[in-house]
């Protein structure tokens, strides 16, 4: 069974840290009129997301794209990390598909 965006999101929800999420919302200026207005955070540190990437290498591209459409910053970052890994390791056809 291949990994779906829903499965990944459930894992991310389990890793959520509300205190870190509040800090990130202040740090990234998510208030009204600020540059990241409305952005949502789960409070997951970048090294944790980077560690997840190798185990999610086989995630189908449409599922990675679904992560990119998430309202949560960490979901989108994880999707971008997955795309970067695939682009670096992929052949020209895959690179064109990602691009």
ZIKACOR-V905107 format. One record per run of one state. SS is the DSSP state (H for helix, E for strand, C for the rest). FROM is the first residue (numbers start at 1). LEN is the number of residues. If there is no record, write none. Layout:
ss from len
SS FROM LEN
SS FROM LEN
This chain:
ss from len
C 1 4
H 5 11
C 16 2
H 18 10
C 28 12
E 40 1
C 41 5
H 46 11
C 57 4
H 61 8
C 69 3
E 72 1
H 73 17
C 90 2
H 92 7
C 99 1
